[in-house]
Amino acid sequence: MGAGSKICRVVDWGSIGYAEALALQQRLVAARKAGAAPDVLLLCEHPHVLTLGRSGKLEHLRASDELLRKMGVEFHPSDRGGDITYHGPGQIVGYPILQLAEIRRDVVWYVRQLEEAMIQASVAFGITAFRVPRRTGVWVHPVAGESGLTPPEEKLGAIGVHISRWVTSHGFAYNVSSDLRYFDLIVPCGIAGRRATSLARLLGRPVSTSDVAPHLIEALGRVLGLEMAPAGREELDEWLVAAEPAAENVAGVTAT
């Protein structure tokens, strides 16, 4: 990045409940709209949770309330785009809070760049990921089965965003070492006959989120033309406090 590049601060929040993360995003969006906060990328992991996007269908939830309680899985409606998805340990969830008007006023382009960042991060581990037309997210070819036939592509990364006054929220989820059994509770992203996979499964060895996060951060900065710089929670708290007088919750445009 050269001089004058826009800076995006990166905050690693660790493990955080979905409801708490959503409230944090809403406050940070208000701060970004008010000019009290810079562009920020929040990285985190969630305890087991299923979320249903604005265009989602409840029939894509395969589990009963009782089963979800027994498995310790929460369920939350969400104002992001997309259908139903799973978040849990071993998955990197990225919430970019960006003023897209200062980057490029193009929602479809923005979603494609989130995909591209996950594709480029996968390359660092020798994995060829790709897009599938009309199916938002990042996909891979699994290893051929015993029959010798190549099974259908599997999903490695999901995307669901919300945009209000060109400020983005929600974002992407990249499966590093996710327990893939939890995806059996849903029709992932509403696409029947397609399974989720993880980087660890593809590589056949353990991989940690801390191994992958730097590659996602670097790739996201590259595709969006941003200089990524770490920030602490203390700075985040300062931005949020400064924006409290301007706090708002405005409905916006969504994209899957």
N, C-alpha and C positions, 0 to 999 in steps of 0.2 A: 504494500500500500504506500502510496506517495503522500507528500504533504497535502493537507487539506482534506484527507479522506474522512468520511463520517465515522464516528466512533460508536460502537455498540458495546455496552458493558455486559459482562457475563457473570451471573450469580448462580452458584451451585447450591441449591437449597437442600440437597440430600433427600431423605424420605419425608414426605408430607402428605397428609390426607387430601383427598380430592376436593372436598368442600372448602377446606382451608386454602388450598391452592387457587380455587376459583375466586374466593373473596380477595385474595392477594392480587390476582390478575386484575380484577375489577378496580381496585384501588390504584394499581399502577397504570391502568389505562387512563383513569381520570387525571393522574399526575402527568402522563405524557401529553394528553390533550391540553392541559393547562400550561405546558412548557416547564413544569417543575421537575421533570425527570428526563433523562436522555433515552435513546433507544436501549432496550434491555433484552437480553436473552436469559430467561429463567430455565435452569435445568433441574430436574428432580426425578425421583421415583415415587410411585404411589403404592400404598398397600392395595391388596386385591380389590378391584372396583370395576363395574361395568357402567359405561356411560352411553346415553342415547342422544344422538344429535337431533337437530330440528327437523330433519327430513327422515328420521329413523322410523322404523316400524316395530311396535312392541312384539309382534309375532316372531321377530328374529331373536327374541330371548327364549332360549330352550329350557331354562331351569325355573323351577317353582321358587316362591319366596322362602319356603322352608329349606330347600336345598341350598339356596344362597346363604341363609343364616348358618346352616351347618358347616358350610365351607368357609365362612368368614368373609363373604364377598358383599360389598356394598353395591347399591344401584342408585345412579343419579341421572336425571334428565340434564341436558346440557344445551346451551345456546350456540354451540359450534355447528358447523355444517357436517354433513355425513350421517351415517346410520349408527349402528351399535358397535362398540368396540370394548376391548378389555385393556386395563392397565394393571401392572403389578410389579413386584420385585424383579430385578434383572432386566428391566426395560428402561431405556432413556426417554423421558418425556421432555420435549422442548417447547417452551412457551415464549416465542418472540413477541415483545411489545414494541412495535416499530411504528413510526410515522411514515407510512408508505407513500404519502404525497411527496415526501422529500427524497424518495428513492425511485419509484415508478408507479404511477396511478394505473395499475393493471392487476386485478385480482387473480386472473388465470395465470399470468406470468409469475406472480408471487408463489402460487401453489406449485407451479413447475419448478421453481428454484428450491423450494423445500424438498421436493423429490430429488432434484439434482444433488443437493447436499448429502442426502442419504446414499445416493448412488456412488458419489465420489468417496465417501467414508468407507463404503463396502470394498471399494477397489484397494484400499490400503491393507485389507486382509485377504486379498486375492479372490474376492467374490465379485462376480459379474451380476449386478442388479440392473433392472430396467423398468421402463414404464409399460403399461398395457393400455391401449386406447380405451377411453371411456371408463377406466377403473383407476380412480385416484389412489396414489400410493406407490410403493416400491416393491417389485416382485423379483423372484429368482426361479431358475429351473432347479428342481430337486434332482437328486441322483436317481438314475433309472432304476425301476423296480426289478424284481426277479424275472418278470416276464420279458424284460428287455425293452419294454415300452416306457417312454418318458411320461411320468405323471403330469397332470396339469401344474402350471406355475403356482408357487406358494408366495404368500405375502410376508415380507420382511419388515416393512415400515408403513405406518398409516398416517393419514393427514386429515385434520378437520379444523377449519379456521373460522374466526369471527372478525368482522371489520366494521368499525364504527367511526365515522368522520375520518376515514383512512388510517385509523390506528388499529393495528392488528392485535389479536389475542388468540388463545388456544394455539394449536400448531401441529407438532409431529410426535410420533411414538415409534421408536426403533427397538426391535426385539434383539437384545444382546444374549441374555441367558434366561429368558422367560420360561416359566413352567407352562408349556404349551397345552397341557390338559385343560387349563381354564378357558381356552378358546372354544372348547367343546360345549361350553354353556351357551354359546351364541352362534348365529350365522355371521361370521366375521364381516363387518362392514356391509352386511346385507347381501353378500355374494355367495349363493349356494354352490356347493361343490368345490370350493377353494379353501385350502387350509392355511393357517399361519405357520411360520417357521421362525427360527432364531439364528443368529450368527454362530452361536456355539454348536447348534445342531449341524449347520452347514459345514463347519470346520472340523467337527468331530472331536472337539477339545474344549476345556473350560475357557471362557473369556469373561473379563470383568468389565463393568460399565466404565470404570476409570481408564481402561485401555482404549475404549472407543470414543469417549466424550471429546478428547482433544481433536480427533479427526473430524467429528461432526461440527465442532466450533470453527475449525479452520476452513472447512468446506463451505459452511454457511456464510462466513465472512467473504470468501472468494466469490461466490455466486451472486451475493447481494451488493458487493462493492463496499463492504464495511470493514473497519479495523476493529477486531475483537479484543477487548481489554477486560481483565478480571476486575470484579468489584466485590466488596464484602457486604454482609447483611447490615452493617452499621450504615453504609451509604444508602442502601435500599430504604432503610427506615427513615433516613433524612429526606429522601425524595417523597416518601409517602406522607410524612408529617407536613412538609411544605405545601402539598397539594390538597390537604384536608378542606380548606375553605372552598375549593373548586370541585369537590367530590361530586360525581354524578354517575348515573347508570343509564346510558342512552342506548336504545336498541339500534342495531346496525345491519349491514349487509353480511350475509353468510356465504361461505363457499365450502364445498366438500373437498 
